[in-house]
Amino acid sequence: MADVIEVGAARGDAPPPAAEAARRAASAGRTRRATPYLFLAPYLVLFGVFGLLPIILGLWLSVHQWDFQLPNRPFVGLDNYKQLFSSDSAVYGDWWQSIRATAIFTVLSVPLLVVVPLGLALLLNRSFPGRTFFRAIYFAPYVLGVAVIGLLWRFLLDANLGLVNRLLGVVGLPSDTPWVTNMPWAWISLVGVTVWWTSGFNAVIYLAGLQDISPELYEAARMDGANAWQRFRNVTLPGLRPVLLFVITTTVLASANMFGQSFLITQGTPGTETRTVVWFIVEEGLRNNNAGRAAAMSIVFALLLAVVSIANFRLFRYKED
């Protein structure tokens, strides 16, 4: 019987213990390497369907004359892109006007949406009675949808029937301010409403960053004789640098993609002064049935935002000491 076992082992019917252990270790290693991808698989599928696929489809649409009402969608190459940069095209003026409107809103709103929430976060990070209540109050507007915000402030800012002008009249100020129809009041309204609506989100992000800064750093700064401004400049701001990068980047992108406030509150008036890029793209693709040109606008606009984001990362890049 012993001879039979030895012959079987020699023929490979039962591998030696060392070879079997090595095979099991290799199999376990492959399983460990595959485990992260299994967890990532649901996100990768969603990203492929709702992220990568629309990008590919948008690129394909942008090189065609795509009209939903026509059976033929001829290939036009880069013609849709050329029209955006050719002063002779019918879309050139409106396109760059929407770029200008978007730039104005972004430049006006981003500094406020970075500074005001930081001030709120510094106040709400202190210990005082009712702190949790005030945190909830400042964050509450952010949970409302843009449709609710737009319609609410459209009525509040109405020049004739709005509550804002009525309250101004009560205190002796002009009660006929055209908040949503004339310049510069239209931009003041859009920026003010957006800051009121979205400051709570950035404030919460800042609060999370402030709580990660060690209290020992502030104590050491006090022992060195640093006043409040010096502690803020030398302890708080360096500690918030990665948070600032996140807040500034997301705020720039959100402001550049503003659509609902302008569409519902000012309705693009006066004229098309407050019609932003996203609104113009939607109008071109759905109202004018020119999805190819709208896709080209989207690609160009996305590239512009990518350049801005890269510049922002290079300016505020964070390096571990």
C-alpha positions in Angstrom: 0.0 0.0 0.0 2.9 2.4 0.8 4.3 1.7 -2.7 1.0 2.7 -4.3 0.9 6.0 -2.4 4.5 6.8 -3.3 3.9 6.0 -7.0 0.7 8.2 -7.0 2.5 11.1 -5.5 5.3 10.7 -8.0 2.8 10.9 -10.9 1.3 14.1 -9.6 -2.0 12.8 -8.4 -1.5 14.5 -5.0 0.7 17.6 -5.1 3.4 18.0 -2.4 2.3 20.1 0.7 4.7 23.0 -0.3 3.3 23.3 -3.8 -0.3 23.2 -2.5 0.4 26.0 0.0 2.0 28.1 -2.7 -1.0 27.6 -4.9 -3.4 28.6 -2.2 -1.3 31.7 -1.3 -1.4 32.8 -5.0 -5.1 32.3 -5.2 -5.7 34.3 -2.0 -3.4 37.1 -3.3 -5.5 37.3 -6.5 -8.7 37.5 -4.5 -7.3 40.3 -2.3 -6.2 42.2 -5.4 -9.6 41.8 -7.0 -11.7 42.7 -3.9 -11.3 46.6 -4.3 -12.4 46.4 -7.9 -15.5 44.4 -6.9 -16.5 47.1 -4.5 -15.8 49.7 -7.2 -17.8 47.9 -9.8 -21.2 49.4 -9.1 -19.7 53.0 -9.2 -17.8 52.2 -12.4 -20.9 50.9 -14.0 -22.9 54.0 -13.1 -20.0 56.3 -14.2 -19.8 54.5 -17.5 -23.5 54.7 -18.2 -24.2 58.2 -16.8 -20.8 59.8 -17.2 -18.5 58.3 -19.8 -21.3 57.4 -22.3 -22.9 60.9 -22.4 -19.4 62.4 -23.0 -18.8 60.1 -26.0 -22.3 60.8 -27.3 -21.8 64.5 -26.8 -18.6 64.4 -28.8 -20.4 62.4 -31.6 -23.3 64.8 -31.7 -21.0 67.8 -31.8 -19.6 66.8 -35.2 -23.1 66.4 -36.8 -25.9 68.7 -37.7 -28.4 67.1 -35.4 -32.0 68.2 -35.6 -34.6 66.1 -33.8 -37.2 67.0 -36.4 -35.2 65.9 -39.4 -34.5 62.3 -40.5 -31.0 63.1 -41.8 -28.2 64.2 -39.5 -25.2 64.9 -41.7 -21.6 64.9 -40.6 -20.2 68.5 -40.5 -16.9 67.9 -38.8 -15.7 70.9 -36.8 -18.2 73.3 -38.3 -20.2 73.6 -35.1 -17.1 74.5 -33.2 -16.0 77.0 -35.8 -19.3 78.9 -35.6 -18.6 79.6 -31.9 -15.4 81.5 -32.8 -16.4 83.0 -36.1 -17.8 86.6 -35.9 -19.7 85.9 -39.1 -21.9 83.2 -37.6 -25.4 83.8 -36.3 -24.6 82.3 -33.0 -21.3 84.1 -32.3 -22.8 87.1 -30.5 -25.2 85.2 -28.3 -22.6 82.6 -27.4 -20.1 85.2 -26.1 -22.8 87.2 -24.4 -23.7 84.1 -22.4 -20.0 83.6 -21.6 -19.8 87.2 -20.4 -22.9 86.8 -18.2 -21.5 83.6 -16.7 -18.2 85.2 -16.0 -19.9 88.2 -14.3 -21.9 86.0 -12.1 -19.0 83.8 -11.2 -16.7 86.7 -10.4 -19.3 88.4 -8.2 -20.6 85.3 -6.4 -17.5 83.2 -5.7 -15.7 85.6 -3.4 -18.8 86.0 -1.3 -19.5 82.3 -1.3 -16.0 81.6 0.0 -15.7 84.4 2.6 -19.2 84.6 4.0 -19.5 80.9 4.9 -16.0 81.0 6.4 -17.2 83.8 8.7 -20.3 81.9 9.6 -18.3 78.7 10.3 -15.9 80.6 12.6 -18.9 82.0 14.6 -20.7 78.7 14.7 -17.6 76.8 15.7 -17.6 78.7 19.1 -19.5 77.4 22.1 -22.7 79.4 22.9 -26.3 78.6 23.7 -28.4 77.5 20.7 -25.4 76.7 18.5 -27.0 73.6 17.0 -30.2 75.6 16.3 -28.3 78.3 14.4 -26.3 75.7 12.5 -29.5 74.1 11.3 -31.0 77.6 10.4 -28.1 78.6 8.2 -28.1 75.2 6.4 -31.8 75.0 6.0 -32.1 77.0 2.7 -29.7 74.7 1.0 -32.1 71.7 1.2 -34.7 73.6 -0.9 -34.8 73.0 -4.6 -33.9 75.7 -7.2 -37.5 75.8 -8.4 -38.7 76.7 -4.9 -36.0 79.3 -4.4 -36.5 80.8 -7.8 -40.3 81.2 -7.6 -40.1 82.4 -4.0 -37.6 85.2 -4.7 -39.3 86.0 -8.0 -42.4 87.1 -6.0 -40.4 88.7 -3.2 -38.3 90.8 -5.6 -41.2 91.9 -7.8 -40.9 95.6 -8.3 -44.7 96.3 -7.8 -46.0 93.6 -5.5 -42.8 92.2 -3.9 -42.4 92.1 -0.1 -38.8 93.5 -0.4 -39.8 96.8 -1.9 -42.7 97.1 0.5 -40.4 96.7 3.5 -37.9 99.2 2.0 -40.8 101.7 1.6 -41.7 101.2 5.3 -38.3 102.3 6.4 -38.2 105.3 4.0 -36.0 103.8 1.3 -37.0 103.6 -2.4 -39.8 101.2 -2.9 -39.7 100.8 -6.7 -36.3 99.2 -7.2 -36.4 97.0 -10.4 -34.7 94.1 -8.8 -35.2 91.6 -11.6 -35.5 93.8 -14.7 -32.8 96.4 -14.7 -29.0 96.5 -14.2 -27.2 96.3 -11.9 -30.1 95.2 -9.7 -30.6 92.0 -11.6 -27.0 90.8 -10.8 -27.4 92.0 -7.2 -30.5 89.9 -6.9 -29.0 86.8 -8.5 -25.9 87.0 -6.4 -27.7 87.8 -3.2 -30.2 85.0 -3.6 -27.4 82.5 -4.4 -25.3 83.5 -1.4 -28.3 83.2 0.9 -29.3 79.8 -0.6 -25.9 78.0 -0.8 -23.8 79.6 2.0 -24.9 76.9 4.4 -23.3 74.1 2.5 -19.9 75.7 2.4 -20.2 76.7 6.1 -20.7 73.0 7.0 -17.6 72.1 5.0 -15.6 74.8 6.8 -16.9 73.6 10.1 -15.6 70.1 9.4 -12.2 71.5 8.5 -12.1 73.7 11.6 -12.8 70.8 13.9 -9.8 68.9 12.4 -7.4 71.7 13.5 -5.7 70.8 16.8 -6.6 73.0 19.7 -3.0 72.7 20.8 -2.0 74.9 17.9 -4.2 77.7 19.1 -3.0 77.3 22.6 0.6 77.5 21.5 -0.1 80.6 19.5 -1.8 82.3 22.5 1.2 81.4 24.6 3.4 83.1 22.0 1.3 86.3 22.3 -0.6 85.9 19.0 -3.8 88.0 18.7 -7.0 86.8 17.1 -6.0 87.9 13.6 -2.6 86.3 13.8 -4.1 83.1 15.0 -6.5 83.1 12.1 -3.7 83.9 9.6 -1.1 81.5 10.9 -3.2 78.7 12.3 -6.7 78.6 10.8 -5.9 79.4 7.2 -3.0 76.9 6.9 -5.1 74.3 8.5 -8.0 75.0 6.1 -5.9 75.0 3.0 -7.1 71.7 1.6 -10.7 72.6 2.5 -10.3 76.0 0.8 -9.1 74.2 -2.3 -12.3 72.1 -2.3 -14.6 74.9 -1.5 -13.2 77.3 -4.1 -13.1 74.6 -6.9 -16.7 73.4 -6.3 -18.0 76.9 -5.9 -16.4 78.1 -9.1 -17.9 75.1 -11.0 -21.3 75.6 -9.4 -21.4 79.3 -10.1 -20.3 78.8 -13.7 -23.1 76.3 -14.2 -25.8 78.6 -12.8 -29.1 78.2 -14.6 -32.2 77.9 -12.4 -31.8 81.3 -10.6 -31.5 83.2 -13.8 -34.2 81.3 -15.6 -36.8 81.7 -12.8 -35.9 85.0 -11.2 -34.7 87.4 -13.9 -35.7 85.3 -16.9 -32.6 86.5 -18.7 -33.6 90.2 -18.5 -32.8 92.9 -19.2 -32.6 91.6 -22.8 -30.2 88.6 -22.6 -27.8 90.2 -20.0 -28.4 87.5 -17.4 -28.7 84.5 -19.8 -25.9 82.2 -18.8 -24.0 79.6 -20.8 -26.0 76.6 -19.5 -29.3 78.4 -20.3 -28.1 79.2 -23.8 -27.0 75.6 -24.4 -30.4 74.3 -23.3 -32.2 76.8 -25.5 -30.1 76.0 -28.5 -30.5 72.3 -28.1 -34.1 72.0 -27.1 -35.9 75.1 -28.3 -33.9 75.6 -31.6 -33.5 71.8 -32.2 -29.8 72.1 -32.8 -28.3 69.4 -30.6 -25.1 69.3 -32.5 -24.2 72.9 -31.9 -25.4 72.7 -28.3 -23.1 69.7 -27.8 -20.2 71.6 -29.3 -20.9 74.5 -26.8 -21.0 72.0 -23.9 -17.6 70.6 -24.9 -16.0 74.0 -25.3 -17.5 75.2 -22.0 -16.3 72.0 -20.2 -12.8 72.6 -21.5 -12.9 76.2 -20.2 -13.9 75.0 -16.8 -11.2 72.3 -16.8 -8.6 75.0 -17.5 -10.0 77.1 -14.6 -10.0 74.1 -12.3 -6.4 73.1 -13.1 -5.3 76.7 -12.5 -7.1 76.7 -9.2 -5.4 73.5 -8.1 -2.0 74.8 -9.1 -2.6 78.0 -7.2 -3.9 76.4 -4.0 -2.2 73.0 -4.2 -1.6 71.5 -0.8 1.6 69.7 0.1 2.2 67.7 3.2 5.2 68.9 5.2 
